Amino acid sequence: MARIYSHHKGKSGSTKPFRNVSPGWVSYSPKEVESLVVKLAKEHKTPAVIGTVLRDSYGVPSVKQVTGRRVVEILAEHKLSHEVPADLFDLLKKAVHLREHLGNNPKDLSNKRALSQTEMKLTRLMRYYRKTGKLAADWKYTPEMARILVSGGR
């Protein structure tokens, strides 16, 4: 498939091998991994950062292989999930930074295009999350609301 905003096909990357069970060399039990996920979430880390920290510092290749559940599912069970999903929050943060940059540099046309593309990605992602029920049906993107959300942090 082609990329969204260019006509290039892109290069295929490597894929993780399909495996249902935890590798034998992982020394952590599912309960220990779950407690590590909860501890890192209480330090205000996003699910992607939690997975990276567990992989790099603790030697856990995949939380799902060890516990049978994804990081987001563990956070939801412990009521540590956020009202805005992490990927949507990252796009909101990018849009806010692009708007700030355009406020200082109004003739930067390439960033004006990047802001337009980012806001379209936001629109598509919000439509998906509203349809799946992860966002309220009346949740809308406005630049002011995004700035308030991002400045408040997670």
C-alpha angles and dihedrals in degrees: 000000000000124000118262101250103021133052093233121116097216127215125284115244133207120281129216113254114257109255130156100190132058116263115257094241094063107107097194125092121224091255092052092050090048091052090049090052091051092046092051092046090055087056086062097252121154121240091254092052091046091055092047093049091049091049097046103033104028103030096239106145096193130005090206093055093051101039102022090235134083122248091251091054092051091050092049091051091053092043093243098120120114128239091241117054115242097247092050090048090052091052090048089052091050092050091050092051092047090051091050090050092049090050089060096036109033095170095058097114097175090058090045087058091046090053090051091051092046092051091050090052087050091052093051093046092048090051090053094047092048090050093050093045098244090118129042114261092241096048109125135179118241124163092237093051090047091051091051092048094048095044090051089054124208 
